[in-house]
Amino acid sequence: MTTATHEQATDKSANHEETLGFQTEVKQLLNLMIHSLYSNREIFLRELISNAADACDKLRYAALDNDALYEGDSELRIEIEHDRDANTITLRDNGVGMNREDVIANLGTIARSGTAEFLKQLSGEQQKDAKLIGQFGVGFYSGFIVADEISVRTRKAGTDASEGVEWRSKGEGEFTVADIERAQHGTEITLHLKEDAKEFADDYRLQGLVRKYSDHIEVPVRMPKTETAKDDEGNPIEGSEVTTWETVNEATALWSRPKSEVSDDEYKAFYKHVAHDFSDPLTWSHNKVEGKLEYTSLLYVPGRAPFDLFERDGARGVKLYVQRVFIMDDAEQFLPLYLRFIKGVLDTRELSLNVSRELLQQDPNVDKIKSALTKRGLDMLKKLAKDKEQYQTFWNTFGSVLKEGPGEDPSNREKIAGLLRFASTHTDTAAQEHGLADYVERMKEGQQKIYYVVADSFNAAKNSPHLEIFRKKGIEVLLLSDRIDEWLMSHLTEFDGKTFADVAKGELDLGDVEDEAEKKAQEETAKAKEELVKRVKEALGDGVQEVKVTHRLTDSPACVVLPEHEMGYQMRRIMEAAGQPLPEVKPILELNPSHALVARLEGAEGDQFGQLAHILLDQAIIAEGGHLDDPAAYVKRLNSVLTA
């Protein structure tokens, strides 16, 4: 949340007026508002109406416990009018309003957390910055797209009329706050339009924008309408003009309307209101449940990720309404953490109107609704997956978050697994575009397992020596390189009746892909190399758990393998970086009996044998993505062999 610093201040005892400076990052954002969003300038009205609607929702909720907050005016509304001569637009609401502290702390707050991360990505390139702002949300500051000065008059509901506040700024680096008398609670914003924004001081233009962007707002948005009385012959009567207020939006909760009566454009506009996003959602699901548990949900999958996506403690969840009364933003109790990217609205009859976050944790209906919404969210993604291009957009944006699902939600593990996407040797490209169902369909005859390899990068995975036998046999292997992948695979035991196997752990089992003749030849080779294996184990001592010959390799001289249920190198590094000490694990060294270096090792004697054995082990660890305890010793041994 942004606040102001006291760069300069003047105290006037009559109205306590002071001038304060915006923080540096707010000045940057204002500059972008003015210069980077010119082509999107009409969205200012949508943002200001959304803020006004939120203020009305908050008053309605607060008044559940204290009806006096309405101050005799419970007909919540938003009013818009303009003055063509003064070149101004005024927007007012009779919502919750603000006191002086609220104005200084909150007025102009960016719509999302993560301000510092947002500012790091600002480049000065208008097209790119406009997209970033759209991803971030603009809120109140959008007014400066069309206005060279904004004034705000407000009073918090339930406070004395003398506690009104006026805020003024030209968006150039500072703003002024003064105490005023204000009889009406709520907020009034006046935009002093720029010369090139006069088009917005027009009834038809404003009405069109309300219907385009804010038709779904439940609070009525009203504009003045002047009517002239007419005589019996239909002629206007001079001096009989009467101004009335006309509601120009639908003013009904969009989610409460039948799906057949809501257009795609209306759904998209409502998403932008809920998510404070410029871009369209990828998909949505509108569902009404009746019976023992009655609720309506409207869930969206965004097209862009918020900046706080990987802040697991950040704001998330749906807007919660009880019988169309707003209760809270970001009600996180109704969706699991791995679906935190989903936005939307939940309206239910199953909770009391004075429900709080604490009470939500104790209500058994919350778990029932959460289970149902989780299923709805996963079904929405399954439907989206039918469009490969659209789903790839989703996966590139939110895939690493969805990978948290199998560990967090065992009851939906199989369903989540079907939504996962991976890179694979099937195409050898870094694109994570292969589903497990596709893999199973392509399995070789006699293949019984889903094979995968985990590495620190895609190239390390793609070039892992453990893949050599699989490439020779034409067996597909999933290439995993995200930081979360090893943790993910520890929670995936099987898919479609097929178990998973890490090609770098335990005994290699290709099932019926290998015939009996091949297996017999391997046994004979292992027996013939027993003496070599014994000598290498003696030379390496406690550096390895075991030495054996292998049939995994076709091009590499050696590889290291970890015990089947041992933590891999990638996960070990993550845990150690987090400060968690781990017991030492000794690898198994496997030698390729047909490789020239192994043949040279077999013919070596004395010290040279030991040097070569250690070099093969160190190279195998490096190829696996591991780190050497003593890199200098490896270099020294290698140089010794090269110069011998």
C-alpha positions as CSV (number, residue, x, y, z in Angstrom):
1,M,0.0,0.0,0.0
2,T,1.3,3.4,-0.9
3,T,1.5,6.3,1.5
4,A,2.7,9.9,1.3
5,T,5.7,11.6,2.8
6,H,5.6,15.0,4.3
7,E,7.8,17.0,1.8
8,Q,6.1,20.3,2.7
9,A,3.2,21.2,4.9
10,T,1.3,24.3,6.0
11,D,-1.0,24.2,9.0
12,K,-4.1,26.4,8.7
13,S,-6.0,26.3,12.0
14,A,-9.3,27.0,10.3
15,N,-9.3,23.9,8.1
16,H,-6.1,22.1,8.8
17,E,-4.8,22.1,5.3
18,E,-1.5,20.5,4.4
19,T,0.4,19.7,1.2
20,L,2.2,16.3,1.0
21,G,4.4,14.7,-1.6
22,F,3.7,11.4,-3.3
23,Q,6.3,8.6,-2.9
24,T,8.7,8.2,-5.7
25,E,7.0,5.0,-7.1
26,V,3.7,6.8,-7.2
27,K,5.2,9.6,-9.3
28,Q,6.5,7.0,-11.7
29,L,3.1,5.4,-11.9
30,L,1.4,8.7,-12.5
31,N,3.7,9.5,-15.3
32,L,2.8,6.1,-16.9
33,M,-0.9,6.8,-16.4
34,I,-0.6,10.0,-18.3
35,H,1.7,8.9,-21.1
36,S,1.4,5.2,-21.6
37,L,-2.3,4.6,-21.5
38,Y,-3.5,7.2,-24.0
39,S,-5.2,4.6,-26.2
40,N,-7.0,3.0,-23.2
41,R,-8.1,6.3,-21.6
42,E,-11.8,5.6,-21.5
43,I,-11.3,3.0,-18.8
44,F,-10.9,5.8,-16.2
45,L,-14.7,5.7,-15.7
46,R,-14.8,2.0,-15.2
47,E,-12.2,2.2,-12.5
48,L,-13.8,5.1,-10.6
49,I,-17.3,3.4,-10.8
50,S,-15.8,0.1,-9.5
51,N,-14.2,2.0,-6.5
52,A,-17.5,3.7,-5.8
53,A,-19.4,0.4,-6.0
54,D,-16.9,-1.2,-3.5
55,A,-17.5,1.8,-1.1
56,C,-21.3,1.1,-1.3
57,D,-20.8,-2.6,-0.7
58,K,-18.6,-1.9,2.4
59,L,-21.2,0.5,3.8
60,R,-24.0,-2.1,3.3
61,Y,-22.0,-4.7,5.2
62,A,-20.9,-2.3,8.0
63,A,-24.6,-1.3,8.4
64,L,-25.6,-4.8,9.2
65,D,-24.3,-4.2,12.7
66,N,-25.1,-0.5,12.8
67,D,-28.0,0.7,10.8
68,A,-27.3,4.3,11.9
69,L,-24.3,4.4,9.5
70,Y,-26.8,5.0,6.7
71,E,-27.7,8.3,8.3
72,G,-31.2,8.0,7.0
73,D,-30.0,7.4,3.4
74,S,-30.0,3.7,2.7
75,E,-30.7,3.9,-1.0
76,L,-27.1,3.3,-2.2
77,R,-26.3,4.8,-5.5
78,I,-23.6,6.3,-7.8
79,E,-24.2,9.5,-9.6
80,I,-22.4,11.0,-12.6
81,E,-22.8,14.4,-14.1
82,H,-20.8,16.8,-16.2
83,D,-20.4,20.5,-16.8
84,R,-19.5,21.2,-20.4
85,D,-18.7,24.9,-19.7
86,A,-16.4,24.1,-16.8
87,N,-15.1,21.0,-18.6
88,T,-15.6,18.7,-15.6
89,I,-17.0,15.3,-14.7
90,T,-18.2,14.7,-11.2
91,L,-18.8,11.2,-9.8
92,R,-20.3,10.7,-6.3
93,D,-21.4,7.8,-4.2
94,N,-23.1,7.6,-0.8
95,G,-20.9,4.7,0.3
96,V,-18.7,4.3,3.3
97,G,-16.5,7.3,2.6
98,M,-13.1,8.2,4.1
99,N,-11.7,10.1,7.0
100,R,-8.5,12.2,6.9
101,E,-6.3,9.2,7.7
102,D,-8.0,7.0,5.1
103,V,-7.5,9.7,2.5
104,I,-3.8,10.1,3.2
105,A,-3.1,6.4,3.4
106,N,-5.4,4.9,0.8
107,L,-6.5,7.4,-1.8
108,G,-4.7,6.4,-5.0
109,T,-3.6,3.0,-3.6
110,I,-2.6,0.7,-6.5
111,A,-5.0,-2.1,-7.0
112,R,-2.6,-4.9,-6.1
113,S,0.2,-5.6,-3.7
114,G,3.7,-6.0,-4.9
115,T,4.5,-2.4,-5.8
116,A,8.2,-2.9,-5.7
117,E,8.1,-5.8,-8.1
118,F,5.9,-3.9,-10.4
119,L,8.3,-0.9,-10.5
120,K,11.2,-3.2,-11.3
121,Q,9.6,-4.2,-14.5
122,L,8.8,-0.7,-15.8
123,S,10.9,0.0,-18.9
124,G,9.8,3.3,-20.4
125,E,8.5,1.5,-23.5
126,Q,4.9,2.6,-23.8
127,Q,3.4,-0.6,-25.3
128,K,5.1,-2.8,-22.7
129,D,4.3,-0.6,-19.8
130,A,0.7,-0.3,-20.8
131,K,0.4,-4.1,-20.6
132,L,2.1,-4.2,-17.2
133,I,-0.3,-1.6,-15.9
134,G,-3.2,-3.7,-17.2
135,Q,-1.8,-6.7,-15.4
136,F,-1.4,-4.6,-12.2
137,G,-4.6,-2.6,-12.0
138,V,-4.8,1.1,-11.9
139,G,-7.6,2.2,-9.6
140,F,-8.0,5.8,-8.7
141,Y,-5.0,7.1,-10.5
142,S,-6.6,6.3,-13.9
143,G,-8.4,9.6,-13.5
144,F,-5.2,11.4,-14.4
145,I,-5.4,9.8,-17.9
146,V,-8.1,12.3,-18.8
147,A,-7.8,15.0,-16.1
148,D,-5.1,17.5,-15.3
149,E,-6.5,18.1,-11.8
150,I,-8.7,15.9,-9.5
151,S,-10.5,17.0,-6.4
152,V,-12.1,14.6,-3.9
153,R,-14.6,15.6,-1.2
154,T,-15.5,12.8,1.2
155,R,-16.7,12.0,4.7
156,K,-16.7,8.6,6.5
157,A,-20.2,7.3,7.4
158,G,-21.0,7.7,11.1
159,T,-18.7,10.7,11.6
160,D,-19.7,14.3,12.3
161,A,-20.3,16.7,9.3
162,S,-17.2,18.7,10.4
163,E,-15.0,15.7,9.7
164,G,-15.2,16.0,5.9
165,V,-12.0,16.0,3.9
166,E,-11.0,17.5,0.6
167,W,-8.1,16.1,-1.4
168,R,-6.7,17.9,-4.5
169,S,-3.8,17.1,-6.9
170,K,-2.6,17.9,-10.4
171,G,-0.8,14.6,-10.5
172,E,2.6,16.2,-10.6
173,G,4.2,15.0,-7.4
174,E,2.1,16.4,-4.5
175,F,-1.4,16.6,-3.2
176,T,-3.2,18.8,-0.7
177,V,-5.5,17.6,2.1
178,A,-7.9,19.9,4.0
179,D,-10.7,19.6,6.5
180,I,-14.1,20.6,5.3
181,E,-17.8,20.6,6.4
182,R,-19.7,17.9,4.5
183,A,-23.3,17.0,5.3
184,Q,-23.4,13.9,3.1
185,H,-21.4,10.8,3.8
186,G,-19.6,9.1,0.9
187,T,-17.3,10.4,-1.7
188,E,-17.5,13.0,-4.6
189,I,-14.7,13.1,-7.2
190,T,-14.4,15.9,-9.7
191,L,-12.2,15.5,-12.8
192,H,-11.0,18.7,-14.4
193,L,-10.6,17.4,-17.9
194,K,-7.6,18.1,-20.2
195,E,-8.3,20.0,-23.4
196,D,-8.0,16.9,-25.5
197,A,-10.4,15.0,-23.2
198,K,-13.5,17.3,-23.7
199,E,-15.2,14.4,-25.5
200,F,-16.0,12.9,-22.1
201,A,-18.1,15.9,-21.0
202,D,-21.0,14.5,-22.9
203,D,-24.1,12.7,-21.9
204,Y,-24.1,10.1,-24.6
205,R,-20.4,9.4,-24.3
206,L,-20.7,8.8,-20.5
207,Q,-23.8,6.7,-20.8
208,G,-22.1,4.6,-23.4
209,L,-19.1,4.0,-21.2
210,V,-21.3,3.1,-18.3
211,R,-23.1,0.5,-20.3
212,K,-19.9,-0.8,-21.9
213,Y,-17.9,-1.2,-18.8
214,S,-20.2,-1.1,-15.7
215,D,-23.6,-2.3,-16.8
216,H,-23.1,-5.3,-14.4
217,I,-22.6,-3.1,-11.3
218,E,-25.3,-3.9,-8.8
219,V,-25.4,-0.4,-7.4
220,P,-27.5,1.9,-9.7
221,V,-25.4,4.3,-11.7
222,R,-27.5,7.4,-12.3
223,M,-27.2,10.4,-14.5
224,P,-29.3,13.6,-14.7
225,K,-32.0,13.8,-17.3
226,T,-33.7,17.1,-18.2
227,E,-37.3,16.9,-19.3
228,T,-39.5,19.7,-20.6
229,A,-43.3,19.8,-20.1
230,K,-45.3,20.1,-23.3
231,D,-48.7,21.6,-24.0
232,D,-51.6,19.8,-25.5
233,E,-50.3,20.3,-29.0
234,G,-46.9,18.8,-28.1
235,N,-45.0,22.0,-28.0
236,P,-42.4,22.5,-25.2
237,I,-43.4,24.9,-22.4
238,E,-40.7,27.5,-21.7
239,G,-39.4,27.4,-18.2
240,S,-40.9,24.0,-17.4
241,E,-37.6,22.1,-17.4
242,V,-37.3,19.5,-14.7
243,T,-34.2,17.5,-13.9
244,T,-34.6,13.8,-12.9
245,W,-32.1,11.1,-12.2
246,E,-32.1,8.2,-14.7
247,T,-30.4,4.8,-13.9
248,V,-28.2,4.0,-16.9
249,N,-26.8,0.6,-16.0
250,E,-28.5,-2.8,-15.5
251,A,-28.1,-2.4,-11.8
252,T,-28.6,-6.1,-11.0
253,A,-26.0,-8.6,-9.8
254,L,-24.7,-10.2,-13.0
255,W,-24.2,-13.5,-11.3
256,S,-27.8,-13.6,-10.2
257,R,-29.1,-13.5,-13.8
258,P,-29.7,-16.6,-15.9
259,K,-26.6,-17.6,-18.0
260,S,-28.8,-17.4,-21.1
261,E,-29.3,-13.7,-20.5
262,V,-25.6,-12.7,-20.0
263,S,-23.5,-12.1,-23.1
264,D,-19.8,-12.9,-23.3
265,D,-19.0,-9.2,-23.4
266,E,-20.8,-8.8,-20.1
267,Y,-19.0,-11.7,-18.5
268,K,-15.6,-10.2,-19.7
269,A,-16.5,-6.7,-18.4
270,F,-17.5,-8.2,-15.0
271,Y,-14.2,-10.0,-14.8
272,K,-12.3,-6.8,-15.4
273,H,-14.3,-5.2,-12.5
274,V,-13.6,-8.1,-10.2
275,A,-9.9,-8.6,-11.1
276,H,-8.9,-5.0,-11.8
277,D,-7.5,-6.3,-15.1
278,F,-7.4,-4.9,-18.6
279,S,-7.1,-8.2,-20.4
280,D,-9.9,-10.7,-21.0
281,P,-10.2,-13.9,-19.0
282,L,-9.3,-17.2,-20.6
283,T,-12.5,-18.8,-19.5
284,W,-15.2,-18.7,-16.9
285,S,-17.8,-20.9,-15.2
286,H,-21.2,-19.6,-14.0
287,N,-23.1,-22.0,-11.8
288,K,-26.2,-22.0,-9.6
289,V,-26.7,-24.7,-7.1
290,E,-30.1,-25.4,-5.4
291,G,-31.1,-27.9,-2.8
292,K,-29.6,-28.6,0.6
293,L,-26.7,-26.2,-0.2
294,E,-27.7,-23.1,-2.1
295,Y,-25.2,-20.8,-3.7
296,T,-24.2,-19.2,-7.0
297,S,-20.6,-19.0,-8.2
298,L,-19.0,-17.2,-11.1
299,L,-15.4,-18.2,-11.5
300,Y,-12.7,-16.9,-13.9
301,V,-9.3,-18.1,-15.1
302,P,-7.3,-14.9,-15.9
303,G,-5.2,-14.5,-19.0
304,R,-2.4,-12.8,-17.0
305,A,-0.7,-13.6,-13.7
306,P,-0.8,-11.0,-10.9
307,F,2.6,-9.9,-9.5
308,D,1.9,-11.5,-6.2
309,L,1.1,-15.0,-7.7
310,F,4.0,-16.7,-5.9
311,E,3.4,-14.9,-2.6
312,R,1.5,-17.7,-0.9
313,D,0.4,-15.3,1.9
314,G,-0.8,-12.6,-0.5
315,A,-4.4,-11.6,-1.1
316,R,-6.4,-14.3,-2.9
317,G,-9.8,-15.8,-3.2
318,V,-13.3,-14.8,-4.4
319,K,-15.6,-11.9,-3.5
320,L,-18.0,-13.3,-0.9
321,Y,-21.7,-12.2,-0.9
322,V,-24.4,-13.5,1.3
323,Q,-27.8,-13.1,-0.3
324,R,-26.3,-10.4,-2.6
325,V,-24.9,-8.5,0.4
326,F,-21.2,-7.9,0.1
327,I,-19.2,-9.5,2.9
328,M,-15.6,-9.5,2.0
329,D,-13.0,-9.4,-0.7
330,D,-10.4,-12.2,-1.1
331,A,-12.4,-14.9,0.8
332,E,-9.6,-17.4,0.6
333,Q,-11.5,-20.2,2.5
334,F,-13.4,-21.3,-0.6
335,L,-10.6,-22.4,-2.9
336,P,-7.4,-24.3,-2.3
337,L,-4.0,-22.5,-2.4
338,Y,-3.0,-24.1,-5.7
339,L,-6.1,-22.5,-7.4
340,R,-5.3,-19.1,-6.0
341,F,-5.2,-17.6,-9.5
342,I,-8.9,-18.1,-9.9
343,K,-11.0,-14.9,-9.5
344,G,-14.7,-14.5,-9.2
345,V,-17.8,-14.2,-7.0
346,L,-19.6,-16.5,-4.5
347,D,-23.1,-15.7,-3.3
348,T,-24.6,-18.0,-0.8
349,R,-27.6,-18.4,1.5
350,E,-25.8,-20.8,3.7
351,L,-23.9,-18.3,5.8
352,S,-25.1,-15.6,8.2
353,L,-24.9,-12.0,7.1
354,N,-22.5,-11.0,9.9
355,V,-20.0,-13.7,9.1
356,S,-16.3,-12.9,9.6
357,R,-13.1,-14.6,8.6
358,E,-12.9,-16.3,12.0
359,L,-16.4,-17.6,11.8
360,L,-15.8,-18.9,8.2
361,Q,-13.1,-21.2,9.6
362,Q,-15.7,-22.8,11.9
363,D,-18.6,-23.2,9.5
364,P,-19.0,-26.8,8.1
365,N,-20.8,-25.4,5.0
366,V,-17.5,-23.6,4.0
367,D,-15.8,-27.0,3.5
368,K,-18.7,-28.3,1.4
369,I,-18.7,-25.2,-0.8
370,K,-14.9,-25.3,-1.1
371,S,-15.0,-28.9,-2.2
372,A,-17.7,-28.0,-4.8
373,L,-15.9,-24.9,-6.1
374,T,-12.6,-26.8,-6.3
375,K,-14.3,-29.4,-8.5
376,R,-15.8,-26.6,-10.6
377,G,-12.5,-25.0,-11.0
378,L,-10.8,-28.2,-12.1
379,D,-13.6,-29.0,-14.5
380,M,-13.2,-25.5,-16.0
381,L,-9.5,-26.2,-16.7
382,K,-10.3,-29.6,-18.1
383,K,-12.7,-27.9,-20.5
384,L,-10.2,-25.3,-21.4
385,A,-7.6,-28.0,-22.1
386,K,-9.7,-29.0,-25.2
387,D,-8.3,-25.9,-26.8
388,K,-4.6,-26.7,-27.0
389,E,-3.5,-23.2,-27.8
390,Q,-5.6,-21.5,-25.0
391,Y,-4.5,-24.1,-22.5
392,Q,-0.9,-23.6,-23.3
393,T,-1.3,-19.9,-22.6
394,F,-2.8,-20.9,-19.2
395,W,-0.1,-23.4,-18.5
396,N,2.7,-21.1,-19.3
397,T,1.2,-18.6,-16.9
398,F,-0.1,-20.7,-14.0
399,G,1.3,-24.2,-14.5
400,S,3.9,-24.0,-11.8
401,V,1.2,-23.1,-9.3
402,L,-1.1,-25.9,-10.4
403,K,1.8,-28.3,-9.8
404,E,1.3,-27.6,-6.0
405,G,-2.0,-29.4,-6.3
406,P,-1.1,-33.1,-6.0
407,G,0.6,-32.6,-2.7
408,E,-2.0,-30.3,-1.3
409,D,-5.2,-32.0,-2.5
410,P,-4.9,-35.8,-2.5
411,S,-8.6,-36.3,-3.1
412,N,-8.3,-34.6,-6.5
413,R,-4.8,-35.9,-7.4
414,E,-5.8,-37.9,-10.4
415,K,-7.8,-35.1,-11.8
416,I,-5.0,-32.6,-11.3
417,A,-2.5,-35.0,-12.8
418,G,-4.5,-35.0,-16.0
419,L,-4.1,-31.3,-16.2
420,L,-0.3,-31.2,-15.8
421,R,1.9,-30.6,-18.8
422,F,5.6,-31.5,-19.2
423,A,8.5,-31.2,-21.6
424,S,9.4,-34.6,-23.2
425,T,11.9,-36.4,-25.3
426,H,9.0,-36.9,-27.7
427,T,9.8,-33.4,-29.1
428,D,13.0,-32.4,-27.3
429,T,11.8,-28.8,-27.0
430,A,11.5,-26.9,-23.7
431,A,7.8,-26.3,-24.2
432,Q,5.8,-28.0,-21.4
433,E,3.0,-29.2,-23.7
434,H,2.7,-32.9,-23.1
435,G,0.0,-34.3,-20.9
436,L,0.2,-37.6,-19.1
437,A,-2.7,-39.0,-21.1
438,D,-0.8,-38.3,-24.3
439,Y,2.3,-40.0,-22.8
440,V,0.3,-43.1,-21.9
441,E,-1.2,-43.3,-25.4
442,R,2.3,-43.2,-26.9
443,M,3.8,-45.9,-24.6
444,K,5.8,-48.7,-26.2
445,E,4.3,-52.2,-26.3
446,G,5.4,-53.9,-23.1
447,Q,6.1,-50.6,-21.3
448,Q,4.6,-50.5,-17.8
449,K,5.9,-47.3,-16.3
450,I,5.9,-43.5,-17.0
451,Y,9.6,-42.5,-17.0
452,Y,10.9,-39.1,-16.1
453,V,14.2,-37.3,-15.2
454,V,14.6,-34.3,-12.9
455,A,17.4,-31.7,-13.5
456,D,18.2,-28.1,-12.8
457,S,17.5,-27.0,-16.4
458,F,15.9,-28.2,-19.5
459,N,19.2,-28.7,-21.3
460,A,20.6,-30.7,-18.3
461,A,17.5,-32.9,-18.4
462,K,17.6,-33.3,-22.1
463,N,21.3,-34.3,-22.1
464,S,21.2,-36.5,-19.1
465,P,23.2,-39.7,-19.6
466,H,20.4,-41.6,-18.0
467,L,18.3,-41.1,-21.2
468,E,20.7,-42.9,-23.5
469,I,19.1,-46.4,-23.2
470,F,15.7,-44.8,-23.5
471,R,16.6,-43.0,-26.7
472,K,18.0,-46.3,-28.1
473,K,14.8,-48.1,-27.3
474,G,12.5,-45.3,-28.4
475,I,11.0,-44.9,-25.0
476,E,9.6,-41.4,-24.1
477,V,10.9,-39.7,-21.0
478,L,9.4,-36.6,-19.3
479,L,12.0,-33.8,-18.9
480,L,11.4,-32.0,-15.6
481,S,13.4,-28.9,-14.7
482,D,11.1,-26.6,-12.6
483,R,12.1,-26.1,-9.0
484,I,8.9,-27.7,-7.8
485,D,9.1,-30.8,-10.0
486,E,10.9,-33.2,-7.7
487,W,8.5,-32.3,-4.9
488,L,5.6,-32.8,-7.3
489,M,6.7,-36.2,-8.4
490,S,7.1,-37.3,-4.7
491,H,3.3,-37.0,-4.6
492,L,2.4,-38.5,-7.9
493,T,2.4,-42.3,-7.5
494,E,0.5,-43.4,-10.6
495,F,-1.7,-42.2,-13.5
496,D,-4.2,-44.3,-15.4
497,G,-2.9,-47.4,-13.6
498,K,0.8,-46.7,-14.6
499,T,3.4,-46.0,-11.9
500,F,6.1,-43.3,-12.3
501,A,9.8,-44.1,-12.4
502,D,12.7,-41.7,-12.0
503,V,15.3,-42.9,-14.5
504,A,18.1,-41.6,-12.2
505,K,17.1,-43.6,-9.2
506,G,17.1,-47.3,-8.2
507,E,17.3,-50.3,-10.5
508,L,16.5,-49.7,-14.2
509,D,13.4,-51.7,-15.2
510,L,12.3,-51.4,-18.8
511,G,9.6,-54.1,-18.3
512,D,8.8,-56.2,-21.3
513,V,10.5,-53.7,-23.7
514,E,13.7,-55.8,-23.1
515,D,13.6,-59.4,-24.2
516,E,15.1,-62.4,-22.4
517,A,18.2,-62.5,-24.6
518,E,19.1,-58.9,-23.7
519,K,18.7,-59.6,-20.0
520,K,20.8,-62.7,-20.2
521,A,23.6,-60.8,-22.0
522,Q,23.5,-58.1,-19.3
523,E,23.9,-60.7,-16.6
524,E,26.9,-62.3,-18.4
525,T,28.6,-58.9,-18.8
526,A,28.1,-58.1,-15.1
527,K,29.7,-61.4,-14.2
528,A,32.6,-60.8,-16.5
529,K,33.3,-57.4,-15.0
530,E,33.1,-58.4,-11.3
531,E,36.9,-57.9,-10.8
532,L,36.8,-54.4,-12.3
533,V,33.8,-53.4,-10.1
534,K,35.6,-54.7,-7.0
535,R,38.8,-52.7,-7.9
536,V,36.8,-49.5,-8.5
537,K,34.9,-49.8,-5.2
538,E,38.2,-50.3,-3.3
539,A,39.7,-47.2,-5.1
540,L,36.7,-45.0,-4.3
541,G,36.2,-46.3,-0.8
542,D,33.5,-44.4,1.1
543,G,32.9,-42.1,-1.8
544,V,30.3,-44.4,-3.2
545,Q,27.6,-46.7,-1.8
546,E,28.2,-49.3,-4.5
547,V,29.8,-49.8,-8.0
548,K,28.2,-51.9,-10.8
549,V,28.1,-52.2,-14.5
550,T,25.1,-50.8,-16.3
551,H,23.1,-51.1,-19.5
552,R,21.6,-47.6,-19.1
553,L,24.4,-46.0,-21.1
554,T,25.3,-46.1,-24.8
555,D,27.6,-43.0,-25.1
556,S,28.7,-42.0,-21.6
557,P,31.4,-43.9,-19.7
558,A,29.6,-43.8,-16.3
559,C,26.7,-42.3,-14.4
560,V,25.6,-42.0,-10.7
561,V,22.3,-43.3,-9.5
562,L,20.6,-42.6,-6.2
563,P,18.7,-45.1,-4.1
564,E,15.0,-45.3,-5.3
565,H,13.5,-43.5,-2.3
566,E,16.3,-41.0,-1.7
567,M,15.9,-37.2,-2.2
568,G,17.3,-36.1,-5.5
569,Y,20.1,-33.6,-6.1
570,Q,17.7,-30.8,-7.1
571,M,15.6,-31.1,-3.9
572,R,18.6,-31.4,-1.7
573,R,20.0,-28.1,-3.0
574,I,16.7,-26.4,-2.4
575,M,16.5,-27.7,1.1
576,E,20.1,-26.8,1.9
577,A,19.6,-23.3,0.5
578,A,16.7,-23.0,2.9
579,G,19.0,-23.8,5.8
580,Q,17.9,-27.3,6.4
581,P,20.8,-29.7,7.1
582,L,20.5,-33.1,5.4
583,P,22.4,-36.4,6.0
584,E,25.0,-37.3,3.4
585,V,23.9,-39.7,0.7
586,K,26.5,-41.8,-1.2
587,P,25.7,-42.4,-4.8
588,I,25.9,-45.7,-6.7
589,L,28.4,-45.5,-9.6
590,E,27.4,-47.4,-12.7
591,L,30.0,-48.1,-15.4
592,N,29.4,-48.6,-19.2
593,P,31.4,-51.7,-19.9
594,S,31.6,-51.0,-23.7
595,H,33.1,-47.5,-23.4
596,A,36.7,-46.8,-24.3
597,L,37.4,-44.9,-21.0
598,V,36.2,-47.9,-19.0
599,A,38.4,-50.2,-21.1
600,R,41.3,-47.8,-20.3
601,L,40.4,-47.9,-16.7
602,E,40.4,-51.7,-16.7
603,G,44.0,-51.7,-18.1
604,A,45.4,-49.2,-15.7
605,E,47.4,-50.0,-12.6
606,G,48.4,-48.5,-9.3
607,D,47.9,-44.7,-8.8
608,Q,46.7,-44.2,-12.4
609,F,43.8,-46.6,-11.8
610,G,42.7,-44.6,-8.7
611,Q,43.0,-41.3,-10.6
612,L,40.9,-42.5,-13.5
613,A,38.2,-44.0,-11.1
614,H,37.8,-40.7,-9.3
615,I,37.7,-38.8,-12.5
616,L,34.9,-41.0,-13.8
617,L,32.9,-40.6,-10.5
618,D,33.4,-36.8,-10.5
619,Q,32.3,-36.5,-14.2
620,A,29.2,-38.6,-13.5
621,I,28.3,-36.3,-10.6
622,I,28.7,-33.2,-12.7
623,A,26.6,-34.6,-15.5
624,E,23.9,-35.4,-13.0
625,G,23.8,-31.8,-11.9
626,G,25.6,-32.5,-8.6
627,H,28.3,-30.4,-7.0
628,L,31.8,-31.7,-6.2
629,D,33.0,-31.4,-2.6
630,D,36.6,-30.7,-3.9
631,P,36.5,-29.3,-7.5
632,A,40.3,-28.4,-7.3
633,A,41.1,-32.1,-6.6
634,Y,39.1,-33.1,-9.7
635,V,41.0,-30.6,-11.9
636,K,44.3,-31.8,-10.5
637,R,43.5,-35.4,-11.3
638,L,42.3,-34.6,-14.7
639,N,45.4,-32.6,-15.5
640,S,47.6,-35.4,-14.2
641,V,45.9,-37.9,-16.5
642,L,46.0,-35.6,-19.5
643,T,49.7,-34.9,-19.1
644,A,50.7,-38.5,-18.4
